[in-house]
Amino acid sequence: MAEPRGGRTVLSGLLGRVTASNVFFLMGLQVFCLALYARTLGFPPIWDDVAEIVNRPFLQSCSNLATVLNPRYLLWVLPVANSARPAWLASVLGDTCLFGQVFAGFRLTSVLWHAVCAVLVSGLAWDLTRKRGVAIIAGFLFAAHPLHTETVNIVSFRTDLMSLAFCLTSLLLYRRSRAASRSGPFFAASIAAFALALLSKEMAVVLPALIVLSDRLCPVGRPDRRRELRVYGLFLAVLGAYLVFHVPRSGYVFGGHKDVFTQVKDSVDWPTSAVAPEFEFLLLPEGDPQDPMPWQAVYGSAKARILTMTRISGRYLLSLAWPWRPQGDYSPPVSSRWSDPAPWLAAALWLAWFWTAIRWRRREPVLTLAMLWVPCSLLPVCGVVALRNLQADRYAFFASAGACLAAAVAFDLWRRASKRGLTEWACVLLVASFAIAAFVRNGDYRDNRRFYEATLERDPNVARARINLAKVLEDARDDAGAEREYKAALALWPSLIQGRLLLARFYLDRGRAEDAAAVLEEGRAHAPEHAGLRYYLALSYWMSGRDKDAERDLRAILASRPRDWRASLSLGTVLLKQNRPAEAAVPLKLALEMSHGRSAVAAYHLALAYRMRGDMENAKAVIDRLSAANPALAEAARRGAGETLTPGRAF
């Protein structure tokens, strides 16, 4: 393909001639994105952003930006959340440096990344078709697509925005290198963009396949198979280096299942697996295993995985065409029988999609490329790699670039075959419909309560949304509503131990120890060895006056986890309450040692134990140490009232 007129810059490769109309169009596309999401800038952080950003001290310190950008941590492991995505970490820390704690700045950055993606989708459409109308339709459809609201509004999911932006940049630069007389700088920039895409999110692993499709269907320049093989080899080499980087930094275990990265990490002694010495203090001891998911059967049965993920992939295809009522959390039912019609309907939908793509290969190869982009982009989230969440709107973000390009090409084909005005009005109507749906959906992100309520309006069977809504209602002092949602969540997901712990703590804080014990005793059938469950069950027994039962469970915890200082402290307090100070002093002393002397409550009870058994010298030594940390508790211990703290005050 000949080089476009008007210069040999990357910008001209994206837009053709750099004209006022082109610049006006790009500015209009960016203004459209900003206008669509403007009202969300004032919304507070919600959902994953609270846990992944606001409550992450590492991301609240601007000085850590230099740490993330230090090449040292491409070799050493930085033991912080999302360390396998350092480009995203750098982006969020950049927001911290620019905006401090003003979350509107974080949201604005995500909207700008979305605008960049829309511009690049438009640029790809132009590069493939050289038709301004196709580029305009593709860009505005992508900008307005309602399925993108999750990715744009939740800053934690900026990983998808960045990964797609860098992938599109890499693809455009690669195609430019094939056409340019001096291809080296363009190709080097393409490789660098691919690396940044991988360091933003793992979804970028599909780019080499998209490049091959681009070369086969929409080639640029003269064919040169040997050169192509060398180029593909370089992309695969970058991908291989990334996998070596990724494995020791990521992966997770859930419900007794290990994902592929964790399995490889456990079976191979990776040379980069050592944690950087200066950050070893961040490592935490392993706790209880995560709860089995409601769709746990998908991880253990190949048939269930194939059927369930086929049905979910069909839902993605439908959502890309028309995103009716997107939601923030999904609880997809498991398809485990070959007689279930839903997976077969999804498979038929995909067969029709592939048949259409192949049928148009010779007449309209760009349409074929755009249509094949969709399944290629969805492949990583359709069961090839086990995911903790089987379905999410953000998983389709990468695929939507291909879907919007396919729609734009289809509209162009329709325009050529029918009346031009009708086609243009249909395009305007579709973009306007998408924009209205996205604008309405944005309102669901105004706070946590509305977000979880909106999810449950769409699907009342999402147990996690009920748990999260219960916590919001509890904070709002709506006790009746919180209890109702906790119980509804456990009815949907009985094996959810974390949900039982939250409901038990809700009861304990309100003095309903017997109710807490009943909830936790039911949970023993699902996780009999769960230390956290046994611990809170012991507290429930303690508060309801069943000291012997509390002592039994606390000793059982310490038998399996002798370094659990909370259980050791609680056991000492239970023994102290039973007037057994000599026995209580042993676990209380261990609790103080294991907490590195930081637990004022352990020191207080140890001082009481020493006083009760007449060891005034040791009691005075502990009280003197306690005076600096907590003068009020030190004074209470000095008076020797002998009153043990209740569990609610202990932690």
N, C-alpha and C positions, 0 to 999 in steps of 0.2 A: 504493500500500500504506500502510495507516495506521501511524502511529508506534507503537512498542511501549510498553506501559505501564511505569511505574516510573521515568520520568525521561527527559531529552532529552540525555543524555551519549553520547559515543562508545562508552563501555563498554556502556550499555544497548542501543545499536544493534548491538553484537556479540552480546550474550547475552540480550537481552530483559530481563526483570526481574532486577535484581542481587540474587540470593537466595543463601542459604548453600549450597544444592545446586550452583548454578552456579560459585561460587567454589571449592567443594570439587572439582568436576570439573576446573576449570582447574589447580588445584594438583596434582591427581592426574596429569593429563597431563604436567605439567612434571617431576614426580617420576619418572614412567615413563621419560621421555627421559633423565634423569640416571642412573637405575639401569641403563638399557640400555647406556650408554656409560661408566659409572663406571670400569671396569677399564682403559679406554684412556687415562685421564688420566696415568698413569705411564709411558706408552710414549714413547720418544725420537722426535725428528723424523726422518721418513723421506721418501724419494722426492723430490718437488718441493719439499718444505719445506726441505730442506737447501740447495738452490741458491737458492730464491726468498726465503727468510727468514733462515735461520741465517747464510748466507754473503753476505748483503747488508748491508754496513756502514750504509747509509742507514736500514735498519729496526732497527738495533741501538742507535740513539741517540734517546732520548726527546725531545730538543730539536727533532728534525725534525717532530714533530707540529704545532708552530706553523707550520712551513713549509708542510706539506700543507694546513692549514686556511686559509692566507693566500689571500684572493680573487685576489691578483695572479696566481696560477698557473692561474686559469681563462682568462687571456689569454696569459701566457707559458708556454712549454713547460718542464716540469720533467723533465730528461733522466735519469729513473730508471725502472727496470722497473715496469710497471703504472701509469704516470702517467696513463693514460686511466681508471683506476679509483681516484680519490683517496679515495672513501669507504672502500674496502677498505684502502688505505694508512693512513688515519687509524685504522681499527679495529685493525690490527696494531701500529701505533705506540702506541696506547692500551694494548695489552697489554704492550708493552715498558715503558711508564711504570709500570704497575701491578705487573707480575710480574718485571721484569728479564729474566734469562736462564732463568727457570724455565718450561720449555715446557709443563708441566701447566696453567699459567694460560691459555696460548694455546688449548690443547685445550678447556678448560672454557668459554671464551668461545664457541667454535664450537658446543659442545653446547647452550649457552643460546640461541644464534641458531636452532638447529634446533628447540628447544622453542617459541620464539616463532613459527616457521613453522607448527608443528603447531597451536598455539592459533589462529592466524589462519585456517588451513584449516578448523578447526572453526567459527570465527566466520563464515566465508563460507558454510559449509553451513547454519548457523542463519539467516543473513540471507536466504538464497534459499528455504529450506523452512519455517522456523519449527518445525522438528521436532527435539527434543532428541536423539532416538535417532540421527538422521542425523548430527547434529553430533558426537556421541560417536564413532560408527563412523569417520567421515572423519578426525577428529583422531588417533585411536589407530592407524588404518591408516597414516596418513602418518608418525607418529612411529616406527613399527616397521618400515617398508619397508626390506628389506635392500639395495635399490639405492642407498640414501642413505648407506651406510657410507663410501663414498669421499669424498663431499662433506663429511661431518662430521669424519672422521678426518684429512684433509689440510687443514691450515689455509690453504694457498694457494688452496684451492677454496671458502673461505668466501665468495668473491664470489657464488657461486650462492645460498647461504643468505641473504645480505643482499639480493640483488636480488629474490628471491622475497618476502621479508618486506616490503620496501618496496612491491613491486607489489601484494600482497594488501592492505596498508594503504591504498594509493592507491585501489584498487577499492572497498573498503568505505567509505572516506570519500566517494568520489564517489557511491555509491549512497545514502549518508546525506544528502548535499547535495540529492539529488533529492527526498527525503522531508521535509526540514526546512523550517520556515517561514523561517528565516534561513540560507540556503544558502552565503553568501559565505565564512565561516570554514572550513566543511567543504571547500568546493571548493578554496580556497587551500591548505589542508593536503594535499588530494589531489594537487594539482600539485607541491607541494614533495616529497611522498613519491615521486612519479614521477621527479622529477629525481634524487633520491638513489638510486633503483633503477638508473637509467641510469649514474650515477657509480660504482655497485658492479660492474655487469657489463652487457655489451651485450645480453644476453637480454631485458632489460626493454623492448626496442623493440616487443615483441608486445602490450604492455598496451593501447594504443589499440584494437587489433582486438578484444581481449577485452572492453573496455568497450562497443564497438558490439554485440557478441554479447549482452552482458548486457542492454543496452537493448532489443534486438529480441526476445529470448526471455523475459527475466524483468524487465520494466520496473517502475520505481518511480515513484509519483506520476503526475500527469497528463501525457499526451504533449504535447510542445512541440517540433516539428521545428526551428523557427528557433533556439530555445535550444540544442538538441542540436548543431546545426551549429556554433554559436559555441563550444560547449564542445569539440567535436572539433577545431576549428581551434586552440584553445589547446594541447591536447595535442600536436597535430602541430607547432605552433610550438616547443614545448619539445623535441620530437624533432629538429626541424631544427637548433636551436641546439646540441643535443648532437652531432649529426653534424659540425658545423663544429668543435666542441671536440675530437672524437674523432680525426678523420682525421690531423692532424699528430702525434698522440701514439701511434698504434698502427699495426697492420698489420705484415706480415712477408713476407720473401722466402724461399722454400724450394725447393731443387732446381730452380732456374731459373724458378720460378713466383712471380708476385706476386699477393697477394690483392687484393680490390677496393679496400680502403682505401689500400694502398700505391700502386696504379695511380692513384687519384685524387690522392693526395699528390704524386706525381711529375708529374702533368699540370697541376696548378693551383697557382698561387702563393698559398697560404693566408695570410691576414693574421696568423694566430696561430702561424705555423710557426717563429717565431724562438725560439731557446733563451734562457732567462733568463740574462743576462750573468754573474751570480754563480755559475752552475753550468756554464759552458762547459768547465771543466776536467774534467768527468765524461765528455765526449764522447770516444769512442775511434775510431781510424781503422777503416774497413771492412776486414774480413778476407776469408778465402775464403768462397765461397758455401756454403750448407748442402747436405748430401748429398741427392740424390734419394731420395724415399721409396719403399718397396717397392710402394706403390700409385700411383706417379707417373703411370700412364696415366690415372687419374681426372681429373687436372688438364688434360690435353691433348685429351681426347676427350669430347665431349658425350654420346655413347652410353654410354661406360664410366661416366661420372658418374651418368647417370640410372639405369642398371641397378644399379650398386653401391650408390648411396645409397637406392634403393627397397628393396633387400634389407636394408640396415642399418636403415632406418626400420621395416620389419616386425619386425626383432629387438627394437627398442625397445618396440614394442607388446606383444610377447610377454613381454619382461622386466618391463614394468609390471604385467602380469597375474600373472606368477609369475617372480620373479627367480632363476632356477635358476643357481647357480654364477657369480655376478658376478666379474669380474676387474679388475685394476688397469690393464692395458694390452691393447690389441687390435691385431691385424695382419690386418685383414679382406681376404680375397681379392678381386681385381678381377673383376667380371662384365662381360665385353666382347662377349658373343654374345647375340643375341636368343633363341637356343634354350636359354639357361640357365634352368632352371625356377625357381630360387630367387627372382629378382625378380618373376616372375609370381605365385608363391604369396604373396609379401608384398603385391603389389598387390591380390590377391583378398581378403586379410585386411583391408586398408584399405577396400576397397569394402564389405565386410560391416559394418565399423565405421561408415562413413558411412550406410549404408542403415539400420542400427539407430538411429542418432542422429536421422535425419530421420523415421523411422517413429514415434518417440515424441514428436515435436515438440509436438503438440497435447495429448496426454494427460499428458505429464511433461516440460515444457520445461526443467526444471532438469537432467534427465538428458541432454537434447540439448546444453545449454550445457556440461556437464561433459565430455561426449564430444568436442565440437568444440574444447574447451580443449586437448586432447592434441595433435592435428595442428597447431593454431595455434602452440603452444609449441615444437614440434619443427621448425617450418619453418626457423628460422635455422641449424639444424645438420643439415639434410638435403640439402645440396648447393647451396642458393641462394647461399651465401657459401662460398668455398673454405676448408677448414680443414686445418691441418697434421695433426691427428689426426682421422681420419674417424669414429671411434666412441669413446665414453667413457661410463661410467655417469653421470657428473655432467651430461652433456648432457640426460639425461632427468629431472633433478631438478625443473625447472619444470613439465614435463608431468605429473609424478606427482601434483601437487596436483589436477589435473582428474581423473586416473584414480582417486584415492582418493575424491573426491567422487562420481564416477559409481558406484563400487562401493557406497558408502553408500546412495545413492538406489536402486540395484538391490536391495540387501538390504531396504530399506523396502517396495519394491513386492512382493517375495517374501513379506515378513511379512504384508502385507495380503491376499495371495492364498493363504496357507497357514497352517499352525499356527505361532503366535507363538514358542513355546518352541524349536522346531526352528531357526528363523531366528536366534534369539539365540545358541544354541549354535554354529551355523555361523560367526557373526561372531566369537565368542570363539576358536574353533578357528583361524580365518584369522589373527587378530591374534597369537595365540600362536605359530602357525607362522612368521609373519613375524619376530616378536621372537626366536625361537630361531635362525632363519637369520641374522639380523643379529648376534646375540650371538656365534655361531660365526665369522662372517665378520670380526668385530672382532679376533679373535685373529690374523688374517693381517697386522695392522698393528703387531705388537709390535716388529719390527725390519726392517731392509731385507732381510736374507737370507730371512726367512720370507715377506715380501711378494712378492719376485720368484719364489721357489720356488712359492708359491701360484698366481701367474699362469701359470707354466709347467706346473703340474699340470693347469690348465684348458685351456691351448693351448700345446703345446711349440714352436710355430712363431713365437712372438713374439721377433724378433731383439733388440729393445731390452731386453727383460727379461733375455735371456741376457747381453748386454753389461753391464747393471747388476749382475747376479749375479756375473759374472766379476770386476768391480771389488771387490765385497764379499769374495769368496773370496781375491782377491789381498791385500787388507788383512788378512785373517785368516791369511795365509801358507800358504794351501792352493794351492800353485803348480800342481799337477796339475789340480785342479778348475777353477782360473781359466783355464788354457790350454785346457782342454776346452770351456769355455763360450765363450771368445773365438772359437775355431775354428768352433763350431756356429753362432754368430751370423753369421759371415762366409759360411758355407755357405748360410744362409738369405737373407742380404742382401749380396751381393758388392760392391755399389757403396757400401757404408758406409765412407767414408774415415775418419771419426772412430774407428770400430771398429778399422780397420787401424792407425791411429796408436796407439791404446791397446795393442794387441797388440805393436806394434813397441817401444813404450817398456817393456812388460813384458819383452821379450827383451833389450833393451839394458841394463836394470837388472840382468840376470842374466848379462851378458857374452856373450850369444848374438847377436852382431852379424850374422852371416850369415843366421840365421833371420829377423831383423828386416828385412834387406834383401830377402829373398825375398818376405815378406808385402807390403812396400811396392811392390816391382816389379810384383806382380800388380795392385796398385791403380792403376798408371799407365794401364792400359787403360780405366779408368772415369773418371779425372780427370787427364789428362796435364799440365794447367797448374796443378794444385793446389799452391800455394806451401808449405803446411804439410806435405804429403806429400813434396815434394822436399827440404824442409829436413831432415826426419827420415831420409829416405833418404840424404842427404849425411852425417848423423851416423853412420848405420849403415856406410856406406863408410869413413868416417874410423876408426871403432873396429875395423873388420876389416882395416885397413891399405891400403885402396884410396884413397889420398890424391888421385890424379888425378881419379877419378870424383867424389869429394867436392867438389873444387875446381870441376869442371865444373857440378855442380848448384847450388852456392852462387852462382856467377857468373850462372847463368841466373835465379835468384831475384832477385838484385840488379838485373839488367837490366830486369825488369818491376816490381820494388818496391824502388827505390833507398833508401827510408827504413826498410827492415827491418833494425833494428840487430842482431837476433839472427843473421841471415844474415851481416851484415858482420863481427860478432865471430867467428863460426865460420870464415869465410874467412880472416881474419887469423890465427887459431890454426892452421889447416891449413897456411898458407904459412910460419908460424913453425916448425912441426914439420918442414918440408922445408928448414929453414935458409935462408929467403929473407926476412930481417928487413926489408930496405928496402921490399919489396913489401908485407909484412905490416903495416907501420906505417900505411899509408894506410887500409885498411878498419878497423883497430883504432882509429885516431883518430876516424874517422867514427862508429864504434859508441859511443865514449865521448861524443861530442858529441850524437848522437841520443838517447842515454839520459839526457841532461841531467846527465852526470857522475856518475850514480848507480850505474853498473855497476862494481863493484870488480873483477870478473873481466876486463873490458875494460881497465881501468887497469893491472892486473897484467901482462897480456900486452903492452900497449903499452910498459910499462917494460922488459920483457924484450927487445922488439924494438929499442928504443933502445940498450940495453946491448950487444946482439949486434952492432950495427953501429958501436959505439964512440961513440955520442952520449951521453956521460955527463951533460951539462948537462940535456938534456931528460928523461933517465931519472930524474935526481934530482928534477926538478920534479914529475913524475908520481907518484913514490914519496912525496914529501912530502904531496901531496893524498890519496894512498891511505892514509896512516898514520892519518888521523882516522876513515876509514870502516871499514878492516879492517887492524888492526896486524899480524896474522899474515901476510896476503898481502904487505903492505908489506915485512916483514922477509925473506920469501922472495925478493921481487924485488930487495931490496938485496943479498942474497947472490949474486944473479945465477946461480942454479943452471941456468937455461935450461930448466926442466921445464915443459912445457905441461900445462894441466889437461885431464882427460878430459871428454868431453861430459856424462857423468853429473854431474860436479861443476860444470860451467860454468853450469848454470841451476838 
